[in-house]
Amino acid sequence: MGRVSGRSCIVTGAAQGIGRAIAEALLDEGASVCFADLNGKKVAEIADLNRSAHGKSRVTHTQVDVTERETVRAMIDHTVATFGKLDVNFNNAGVNKPMNFLDVTEENWRFINDVNGLGCLIGMQEAAKQFIRQGTFGKIINTASIASRQGFDNVAPYCASKFGVVALTQSGARDLAKHNITVTGFAPGVVDTEMWEQVDQDLMDIGAAERPGQAMEEFSADILKGRVAKPQDITGTTTFLAAPDSDYMTGQIVMIDGGMTLV
C-alpha cells in the first residue's frame, strides 16, 4: 500500500516543473490523480505518459484556467465523475514575470496576482464546496514560495501574490476546520524548472542579470544545502501533506528551500 492509496487528487500546473513532479509522486504512492493545466495539449501528453506507467484507471487530465471559476468547477466535476470523489486539491498553478520595481505596471500586477492569488482562492473555495457536498474529510494544499516570507527586488508582484497565498492558507484553515477540511502549503526555494529558465531570461531582458544562469547563482548563494533544488526534492513533503500522516496539520506552510530562508 502506498502512502496515499485510495485518495483522489487534483494538481494544477501539472504539465511541467513542480506540478508534474507532485502529481507523478502521488501516483507512485497509490493515489488517483487529475493532471490539470492551462496548456491543454501539454498536460494531455504528460497524462498519457503516466497512463502508460500507472494504468488508465488512476490518471485523468483536464485543461483549466484557475482564474475562471467555471473551468475550476468543471475540473472538479470531471475528477469526481472519473474517480468518484475528491480528497486532495493542490493549488499549484503559478506565474511570474519579473520587472524592475519602478517599472511594475498594473497589467503585470494583475496578471501575476490573478493567477497566483485569485486562482488560489477560487481553487480553495470550489474544492471546499465539493468536500462539503461529499460530507467527507478533505485536504487543500497551496504552493507558496520563499518569496512569501520576504520581498525580493524585480519580482514585487510575485512576492505579494505569494504572501497572499500564506494569508489564504491561514484564513482558509480557520474557516474550514468546522467542515473537517485542512489547509496547508509548502514554500519552495530555488528549483531548477522551466519556470526558472524563463525567469532567468526575463531578468536578463530587464537588465537585472548579465548572463544566463547568473540569477539562479545569486539567488541560491545562501542555500545551506549548497545547491538548488530539483522538483523531486519537493515531492517527499508534498506527498506527506497529501497523506494521512499529516491529517492533524492545518494552517501551516512548510519551507522546502534547503535552508535559504530561516523563519
Backbone torsions as a table, in degrees:
resi	resn	phi	psi	omega
1	MET	NA	133.8	177.0
2	GLY	-82.8	170.2	-176.7
3	ARG	-66.0	-26.1	-179.4
4	VAL	-124.5	27.7	178.9
5	SER	-56.6	134.3	177.9
6	GLY	85.4	-6.0	-180.0
7	ARG	-93.2	136.8	179.0
8	SER	-99.6	124.0	-171.2
9	CYS	-128.1	148.9	168.7
10	ILE	-115.8	138.1	172.1
11	VAL	-128.1	117.6	174.9
12	THR	-87.8	158.0	-174.3
13	GLY	66.1	34.2	-170.1
14	ALA	-94.2	7.2	-179.3
15	ALA	-79.6	-15.4	-177.1
16	GLN	-163.1	173.9	169.9
17	GLY	57.6	-139.9	-177.3
18	ILE	-60.9	-42.0	-178.3
19	GLY	-59.7	-46.2	178.0
20	ARG	-61.3	-44.3	-179.5
21	ALA	-62.3	-41.5	177.3
22	ILE	-58.7	-49.7	-176.2
23	ALA	-63.3	-42.9	-178.6
24	GLU	-68.9	-34.8	176.6
25	ALA	-66.2	-38.4	176.7
26	LEU	-62.6	-41.7	176.6
27	LEU	-61.2	-42.3	179.6
28	ASP	-59.4	-28.7	-178.0
29	GLU	-100.8	16.6	168.1
30	GLY	100.1	-0.8	-178.8
31	ALA	-77.5	162.7	165.0
32	SER	-98.5	136.6	-169.0
33	VAL	-134.5	133.8	168.4
34	CYS	-98.6	115.4	173.8
35	PHE	-83.1	120.6	-176.8
36	ALA	-126.5	139.7	-178.5
37	ASP	-164.2	155.6	174.6
38	LEU	-66.0	-32.8	178.4
39	ASN	-83.0	91.3	-174.3
40	GLY	-63.3	-39.2	-178.8
41	LYS	-66.2	-45.8	-177.1
42	LYS	-68.5	-40.6	-178.9
43	VAL	-68.2	-31.4	175.9
44	ALA	-64.7	-40.3	178.9
45	GLU	-64.5	-42.7	179.5
46	ILE	-65.8	-41.3	178.5
47	ALA	-63.0	-40.5	179.2
48	ASP	-62.0	-40.1	176.4
49	LEU	-59.9	-39.7	-178.1
50	ASN	-78.4	-26.4	172.0
51	ARG	-63.0	-39.8	178.8
52	SER	-64.4	-35.4	-176.8
53	ALA	-83.6	-33.2	-170.4
54	HIS	-121.3	-4.4	-179.5
55	GLY	96.5	147.6	-175.0
56	LYS	-66.5	-30.4	-171.2
57	SER	-70.5	-19.1	-176.1
58	ARG	-108.5	5.5	-176.9
59	VAL	-132.1	130.1	169.1
60	THR	-141.0	174.1	-179.4
61	HIS	-151.2	161.5	176.0
62	THR	-159.0	152.7	172.6
63	GLN	-86.6	137.8	-178.9
64	VAL	-146.2	141.4	168.2
65	ASP	-108.9	107.3	-171.6
66	VAL	-66.8	-13.1	177.5
67	THR	-86.9	-5.5	-179.1
68	GLU	-112.5	110.6	-172.8
69	ARG	-57.9	-38.9	-177.4
70	GLU	-63.6	-37.4	179.3
71	THR	-72.9	-30.3	175.5
72	VAL	-67.2	-43.5	175.8
73	ARG	-59.5	-42.8	179.9
74	ALA	-63.1	-38.7	176.9
75	MET	-60.2	-46.1	-179.3
76	ILE	-67.9	-43.2	178.2
77	ASP	-60.2	-41.5	178.6
78	HIS	-62.5	-43.4	-179.6
79	THR	-63.4	-44.4	-179.7
80	VAL	-66.7	-39.9	178.1
81	ALA	-64.1	-32.4	-177.9
82	THR	-81.7	-45.0	-173.3
83	PHE	-106.8	-9.1	177.4
84	GLY	92.0	-11.0	-177.6
85	LYS	-171.3	173.3	169.6
86	LEU	-128.7	132.1	178.7
87	ASP	-114.3	-35.8	-172.9
88	VAL	-138.9	130.8	177.0
89	ASN	-122.6	116.6	175.8
90	PHE	-94.4	114.3	172.5
91	ASN	-90.4	86.8	-171.9
92	ASN	-109.9	-22.5	-175.9
93	ALA	-56.9	135.1	-179.5
94	GLY	-159.4	159.1	179.4
95	VAL	-136.8	162.2	173.3
96	ASN	-149.2	148.7	176.2
97	LYS	-150.8	90.7	-176.0
98	PRO	-58.2	140.7	170.7
99	MET	-145.2	145.4	174.0
100	ASN	-58.3	144.5	-170.5
101	PHE	-52.0	-45.8	-176.2
102	LEU	-75.4	-9.4	-179.8
103	ASP	-102.1	-4.1	-177.7
104	VAL	-59.0	130.5	-178.7
105	THR	-105.5	164.3	175.0
106	GLU	-60.4	-37.3	179.6
107	GLU	-63.6	-44.7	178.4
108	ASN	-62.6	-44.9	178.8
109	TRP	-58.9	-48.8	-176.0
110	ARG	-67.4	-40.6	179.3
111	PHE	-57.4	-50.8	-176.0
112	ILE	-71.1	-45.5	-176.5
113	ASN	-74.6	-26.7	175.0
114	ASP	-64.4	-46.0	-178.6
115	VAL	-73.6	-52.2	-171.6
116	ASN	-77.7	-33.0	-178.0
117	GLY	-97.5	-64.8	179.8
118	LEU	-60.2	-40.8	178.9
119	GLY	-59.7	-39.3	176.9
120	CYS	-65.0	-45.2	179.6
121	LEU	-59.4	-49.0	-179.2
122	ILE	-61.0	-44.2	178.7
123	GLY	-60.4	-41.8	177.6
124	MET	-63.4	-46.9	-177.4
125	GLN	-61.6	-48.4	-174.7
126	GLU	-71.3	-35.3	174.8
127	ALA	-65.5	-43.0	179.8
128	ALA	-61.4	-41.4	178.5
129	LYS	-61.3	-37.7	177.7
130	GLN	-67.0	-43.7	177.9
131	PHE	-59.3	-41.6	-179.3
132	ILE	-65.9	-41.7	176.6
133	ARG	-60.1	-39.7	-179.7
134	GLN	-71.9	-26.0	-174.3
135	GLY	71.0	32.1	-175.6
136	THR	-122.6	163.1	168.5
137	PHE	-61.1	142.5	177.7
138	GLY	-144.8	158.0	180.0
139	LYS	-126.2	133.4	172.2
140	ILE	-116.9	129.3	-176.5
141	ILE	-129.7	121.2	-173.9
142	ASN	-109.0	144.8	177.2
143	THR	-93.0	113.1	174.8
144	ALA	-98.1	-138.2	-175.5
145	SER	-177.4	162.8	167.2
146	ILE	-57.7	-26.6	178.3
147	ALA	-74.7	1.3	172.0
148	SER	-92.3	-3.6	-177.2
149	ARG	-113.8	-20.2	175.0
150	GLN	-157.9	152.4	-179.6
151	GLY	-83.0	143.2	175.9
152	PHE	-120.7	143.2	176.5
153	ASP	-67.6	156.5	178.3
154	ASN	75.6	-8.8	-179.8
155	VAL	-137.2	39.4	-175.4
156	ALA	-58.5	-46.4	178.9
157	PRO	-62.1	-35.7	177.7
158	TYR	-64.5	-45.4	177.7
159	CYS	-58.7	-45.6	179.9
160	ALA	-60.7	-40.6	-179.1
161	SER	-65.9	-37.7	-178.2
162	LYS	-79.5	-31.1	167.7
163	PHE	-58.1	-39.3	178.5
164	GLY	-62.9	-36.7	178.1
165	VAL	-61.5	-40.2	176.7
166	VAL	-62.0	-45.0	179.9
167	ALA	-62.7	-42.4	178.6
168	LEU	-64.0	-38.6	178.7
169	THR	-62.1	-46.2	-179.9
170	GLN	-68.0	-43.8	180.0
171	SER	-63.2	-45.3	179.3
172	GLY	-62.6	-40.2	179.3
173	ALA	-60.2	-42.2	-179.7
174	ARG	-67.0	-43.5	-175.0
175	ASP	-75.5	-35.4	-170.9
176	LEU	-93.4	-6.2	-179.1
177	ALA	-58.0	-35.8	-178.8
178	LYS	-65.5	-17.4	177.4
179	HIS	-98.8	10.0	-179.0
180	ASN	64.0	38.1	177.4
181	ILE	-116.0	128.8	176.1
182	THR	-101.5	150.5	178.1
183	VAL	-132.4	119.1	178.2
184	THR	-133.4	179.7	177.3
185	GLY	-160.5	173.3	177.8
186	PHE	-138.8	152.9	-174.9
187	ALA	-125.7	97.7	177.2
188	PRO	-71.8	158.8	171.9
189	GLY	-98.0	-128.2	178.3
190	VAL	-84.7	115.8	-176.6
191	VAL	-122.0	131.9	-177.2
192	ASP	-76.7	90.7	-178.3
193	THR	-135.1	174.4	176.5
194	GLU	-60.0	-34.6	179.2
195	MET	-62.3	-41.1	179.5
196	TRP	-67.5	-34.3	176.8
197	GLU	-61.1	-40.6	178.6
198	GLN	-69.8	-41.4	177.8
199	VAL	-60.4	-41.0	178.2
200	ASP	-57.0	-45.6	178.9
201	GLN	-67.1	-41.4	180.0
202	ASP	-61.0	-39.8	-179.6
203	LEU	-67.5	-34.8	174.2
204	MET	-67.2	-37.6	-178.4
205	ASP	-63.7	-31.0	-178.7
206	ILE	-97.8	6.6	176.2
207	GLY	82.9	11.8	-179.5
208	ALA	-87.7	-8.5	175.7
209	ALA	-146.3	151.5	-175.1
210	GLU	-104.2	-20.2	-175.3
211	ARG	-147.0	156.6	177.7
212	PRO	-58.1	136.2	178.1
213	GLY	87.8	-13.8	-177.5
214	GLN	-62.9	-43.6	-177.3
215	ALA	-62.1	-45.1	179.5
216	MET	-63.5	-41.0	178.6
217	GLU	-60.3	-44.5	-177.1
218	GLU	-71.2	-41.1	178.3
219	PHE	-64.3	-32.6	-173.1
220	SER	-95.9	3.2	-175.2
221	ALA	-60.4	-29.5	-175.9
222	ASP	-99.5	12.1	179.2
223	ILE	-71.6	121.6	-176.8
224	LEU	-64.6	-30.8	178.8
225	LYS	-73.1	-12.4	172.6
226	GLY	83.0	11.1	178.8
227	ARG	-158.8	160.5	173.6
228	VAL	-75.6	162.2	-178.9
229	ALA	-85.5	152.9	164.3
230	LYS	-99.3	156.1	178.9
231	PRO	-52.7	-33.2	-178.8
232	GLN	-69.0	-16.9	174.2
233	ASP	-71.7	-17.7	-176.2
234	ILE	-90.8	-28.6	-164.6
235	THR	-76.1	-21.1	174.7
236	GLY	-60.6	-41.8	179.1
237	THR	-72.6	-42.0	-177.8
238	THR	-66.0	-37.6	176.3
239	THR	-66.4	-39.7	175.1
240	PHE	-57.8	-43.3	-179.2
241	LEU	-66.1	-27.7	178.4
242	ALA	-85.5	-15.7	-171.9
243	ALA	-91.1	164.8	176.8
244	PRO	-59.2	-23.8	-179.1
245	ASP	-55.9	-28.5	-176.1
246	SER	-109.1	18.1	-175.4
247	ASP	-62.5	-20.1	179.5
248	TYR	-91.6	-2.9	179.5
249	MET	-88.6	138.9	169.5
250	THR	-158.6	150.6	178.2
251	GLY	77.1	8.2	-174.0
252	GLN	-107.3	147.2	171.6
253	ILE	-114.4	123.5	-179.0
254	VAL	-96.5	122.4	178.2
255	MET	-78.0	131.2	175.3
256	ILE	-131.4	73.6	-171.0
257	ASP	-130.6	15.2	178.6
258	GLY	68.0	17.5	179.9
259	GLY	87.2	20.3	-179.2
260	MET	-71.9	-39.2	-176.8
261	THR	-124.5	113.3	-177.7
262	LEU	-99.6	110.9	-178.1
263	VAL	-131.7	NA	NA
